[in-house]
Amino acid sequence: MTDPESFIERMGLAAENDGLSRIAGRLFGALILHSEPRSLDDLAEQLAVSKASVSTEARRLVERGVAERIGKPGDRRDYYTLTSDFFAQIIRFRLGRWAGLHRLAREMQGADENVPRLVRDRFTYIDDFSAFVLARVEDALQEWSERERQPPTPRERRAPRRERSLTPKPVAKRPAARERLG
């Protein structure tokens, strides 16, 4: 098992690979490990970075819907905690980036008829594959949201959250990705 400090550092490295700053990833890792909201002062001290850096990256996580800023009665400081759907928000953000790539490939498909057939086929492949995967991930996120809104069964209430049933519950069909992504 990874110790908390190593986990936080590895989250920083993972965030860099995903286009965020290392501090944002470390901040995310620190928030995962704490059940109570944390002040900027506490987070800056734990991460050994400036309060300004933590503030900037905390705002970035809030903008992405991963964290939320809260206040405490009688305390003027801002506190941060993860949102209840933090991981779904991360996936939604990545999905949005992927959808942008999908739109770009679709634009290139019809850009110039003088483009060699192999190049057009590549853009068609990107379009088809992206539409296929994006639709399924969007459906999975929708299904997860609907699942989370349903009250747990009596058996699930007794079981720890990770042991609750992951059996998919039926959801209404949604339009194909090509129609949604336009």
C-alpha positions as semicolon CSV with decimal commas, in nm:
position;residue;x (nm);y (nm);z (nm)
1;M;0,000;0,000;0,000
2;T;0,116;0,351;-0,078
3;D;0,174;0,591;0,210
4;P;-0,021;0,922;0,204
5;E;0,277;1,137;0,101
6;S;0,362;0,907;-0,191
7;F;-0,002;0,897;-0,294
8;I;-0,019;1,278;-0,300
9;E;0,302;1,299;-0,505
10;R;0,180;1,037;-0,749
11;M;-0,148;1,225;-0,790
12;G;0,059;1,532;-0,877
13;L;0,244;1,341;-1,148
14;A;-0,081;1,196;-1,281
15;A;-0,231;1,544;-1,301
16;E;0,066;1,666;-1,505
17;N;0,007;1,385;-1,751
18;D;-0,354;1,504;-1,779
19;G;-0,267;1,867;-1,849
20;L;-0,302;2,008;-1,497
21;S;-0,030;2,140;-1,273
22;R;0,147;1,912;-1,031
23;I;0,019;2,126;-0,743
24;A;-0,342;2,077;-0,861
25;G;-0,291;1,701;-0,857
26;R;-0,124;1,709;-0,517
27;L;-0,408;1,925;-0,385
28;F;-0,661;1,678;-0,525
29;G;-0,471;1,393;-0,359
30;A;-0,468;1,574;-0,025
31;L;-0,842;1,640;-0,045
32;I;-0,911;1,273;-0,124
33;L;-0,730;1,170;0,194
34;H;-0,923;1,402;0,430
35;S;-1,283;1,359;0,532
36;E;-1,316;1,715;0,664
37;P;-1,285;2,040;0,465
38;R;-0,934;2,188;0,469
39;S;-0,826;2,551;0,485
40;L;-0,581;2,698;0,235
41;D;-0,334;2,746;0,521
42;D;-0,351;2,378;0,617
43;L;-0,322;2,263;0,258
44;A;-0,029;2,494;0,182
45;E;0,154;2,369;0,490
46;Q;0,086;2,003;0,410
47;L;0,195;2,039;0,047
48;A;0,490;2,269;0,130
49;V;0,385;2,528;-0,128
50;S;0,267;2,887;-0,108
51;K;-0,086;2,970;-0,005
52;A;-0,123;3,162;-0,333
53;S;-0,039;2,849;-0,535
54;V;-0,290;2,640;-0,340
55;S;-0,554;2,913;-0,383
56;T;-0,501;2,926;-0,760
57;E;-0,520;2,549;-0,800
58;A;-0,815;2,517;-0,562
59;R;-1,006;2,766;-0,780
60;R;-0,919;2,556;-1,085
61;L;-1,058;2,242;-0,916
62;V;-1,371;2,435;-0,816
63;E;-1,418;2,558;-1,176
64;R;-1,405;2,198;-1,297
65;G;-1,662;2,086;-1,042
66;V;-1,414;1,860;-0,861
67;A;-1,389;2,060;-0,538
68;E;-1,607;2,310;-0,361
69;R;-1,529;2,610;-0,144
70;I;-1,717;2,629;0,183
71;G;-1,720;2,855;0,483
72;K;-1,742;2,777;0,852
73;P;-1,947;2,987;1,094
74;G;-1,727;3,235;1,279
75;D;-1,426;3,170;1,052
76;R;-1,337;3,401;0,764
77;R;-1,110;3,150;0,594
78;D;-1,211;2,949;0,291
79;Y;-1,219;2,573;0,321
80;Y;-1,213;2,317;0,042
81;T;-1,349;1,970;0,004
82;L;-1,423;1,738;-0,286
83;T;-1,769;1,745;-0,441
84;S;-1,978;1,432;-0,400
85;D;-1,939;1,349;-0,770
86;F;-1,575;1,455;-0,807
87;F;-1,468;1,157;-1,016
88;A;-1,763;1,186;-1,257
89;Q;-1,669;1,554;-1,299
90;I;-1,314;1,455;-1,394
91;I;-1,450;1,211;-1,652
92;R;-1,689;1,476;-1,787
93;F;-1,400;1,719;-1,827
94;R;-1,194;1,460;-2,016
95;L;-1,496;1,374;-2,225
96;G;-1,532;1,739;-2,321
97;R;-1,170;1,750;-2,435
98;W;-1,220;1,432;-2,637
99;A;-1,538;1,572;-2,792
100;G;-1,333;1,873;-2,907
101;L;-1,093;1,641;-3,087
102;H;-1,392;1,460;-3,238
103;R;-1,536;1,788;-3,372
104;L;-1,198;1,881;-3,522
105;A;-1,173;1,545;-3,701
106;R;-1,526;1,591;-3,837
107;E;-1,437;1,937;-3,966
108;M;-1,133;1,797;-4,143
109;Q;-1,338;1,520;-4,304
110;G;-1,521;1,762;-4,528
111;A;-1,253;2,030;-4,556
112;D;-1,097;1,946;-4,895
113;E;-1,194;1,689;-5,152
114;N;-0,837;1,690;-5,289
115;V;-0,711;1,523;-4,972
116;P;-0,584;1,169;-5,041
117;R;-0,827;0,885;-4,970
118;L;-0,605;0,743;-4,692
119;V;-0,615;1,076;-4,505
120;R;-0,995;1,098;-4,540
121;D;-1,020;0,740;-4,415
122;R;-0,816;0,830;-4,108
123;F;-1,054;1,114;-4,024
124;T;-1,351;0,884;-4,080
125;Y;-1,192;0,631;-3,845
126;I;-1,139;0,899;-3,577
127;D;-1,498;1,017;-3,625
128;D;-1,649;0,669;-3,607
129;F;-1,438;0,551;-3,314
130;S;-1,489;0,872;-3,116
131;A;-1,865;0,869;-3,172
132;F;-1,879;0,506;-3,060
133;V;-1,677;0,556;-2,741
134;L;-1,815;0,899;-2,649
135;A;-2,173;0,771;-2,670
136;R;-2,096;0,483;-2,438
137;V;-1,911;0,695;-2,183
138;E;-2,189;0,955;-2,186
139;D;-2,445;0,678;-2,139
140;A;-2,239;0,535;-1,852
141;L;-2,221;0,878;-1,683
142;Q;-2,596;0,922;-1,726
143;E;-2,663;0,576;-1,587
144;W;-2,433;0,644;-1,293
145;S;-2,612;0,973;-1,218
146;E;-2,950;0,801;-1,226
147;R;-2,818;0,518;-1,010
148;E;-2,686;0,765;-0,753
149;R;-3,025;0,939;-0,732
150;Q;-3,205;0,615;-0,649
151;P;-3,235;0,528;-0,281
152;P;-3,032;0,224;-0,179
153;T;-3,212;-0,103;-0,115
154;P;-3,227;-0,219;0,250
155;R;-2,945;-0,465;0,178
156;E;-2,731;-0,193;0,018
157;R;-2,786;0,034;0,320
158;R;-2,630;-0,232;0,543
159;A;-2,334;-0,294;0,309
160;P;-2,033;-0,065;0,284
161;R;-2,055;0,160;-0,024
162;R;-1,789;-0,029;-0,222
163;E;-1,980;-0,355;-0,179
164;R;-2,313;-0,221;-0,304
165;S;-2,456;-0,372;-0,615
166;L;-2,304;-0,250;-0,939
167;T;-2,571;-0,422;-1,144
168;P;-2,678;-0,176;-1,413
169;K;-3,026;-0,041;-1,373
170;P;-3,227;0,022;-1,692
171;V;-3,209;0,373;-1,833
172;A;-3,380;0,537;-2,126
173;K;-3,191;0,532;-2,455
174;R;-3,025;0,856;-2,556
175;P;-2,954;0,995;-2,906
176;A;-2,638;0,877;-3,081
177;A;-2,315;1,069;-3,013
178;R;-2,310;1,219;-3,362
179;E;-2,640;1,389;-3,286
180;R;-2,529;1,510;-2,941
181;L;-2,184;1,631;-3,036
182;G;-2,287;1,805;-3,356
